[in-house]
Amino acid sequence: MKRFFAITILSLLLTSAFAQKNLKNTFEKDLISYTTAFNNKQWDVVTEMMYPRIFEMMSKDNMIMLMQGMDNMGVKMTTDFKSINRISDVVESGNEKYCKIHYYGIVKVRLSGLMSQGSALVQPKFEQEFGKENVKYDEESNSFTIKAHRSMVAIASKNTSNWKYIDINSPQAKGLQNLIPENVKRQLR
């Protein structure tokens, strides 16, 4: 009887580990697609990967205009996704499931045009958000290289694996955390 329980527990642990690995692979693929679309300014693809309730706070058209506006003002940003450090357990609430993804990437921000003289203004903000040790400024190219340790929340309907994403790190994104139920936030680590 003890042997049966040991085998059952081992089977459950292996199944759980396989599911986590599978989920991590899905998230890696999605984050690569997201950053590629962002870097190529494919804003429709980027917004399609966002959690739809974000657009209750700002319309999709306004979100796209905001992203285009950054570029037009002289803030050229690219992200090189490196790795997922870890993912939380999946938490279910209502008709949705949630998972927190902790990841690492290199963000490059080049300032030009209207923003070409703005490095002294944005550097303290980058240092506050990412940590001073993670922000390097290159005066010659007027650009920042940022080691970004970030997290986002992936959300899907309970019966699907079509994950949508919310970046919950930036100071501008604090309001987005209100889209995640309190009981879920407490469980996501």
FENHU-V978777 format. One record per run of one state. SS is the DSSP state (h for helix, s for strand, l for the rest). FROM is the first residue (numbers start at 1). LEN is the number of residues. If there is no record, write none. Layout:
SS | FROM | LEN
SS | FROM | LEN
This chain:
l | 1 | 1
h | 2 | 38
l | 40 | 3
h | 43 | 6
l | 49 | 1
s | 50 | 1
l | 51 | 1
h | 52 | 5
l | 57 | 3
h | 60 | 14
l | 74 | 1
s | 75 | 13
l | 88 | 3
s | 91 | 3
l | 94 | 2
s | 96 | 16
l | 112 | 1
h | 113 | 3
l | 116 | 3
h | 119 | 12
l | 131 | 1
h | 132 | 3
s | 135 | 4
l | 139 | 4
s | 143 | 15
l | 158 | 6
s | 164 | 4
l | 168 | 3
h | 171 | 9
l | 180 | 2
h | 182 | 6
l | 188 | 2
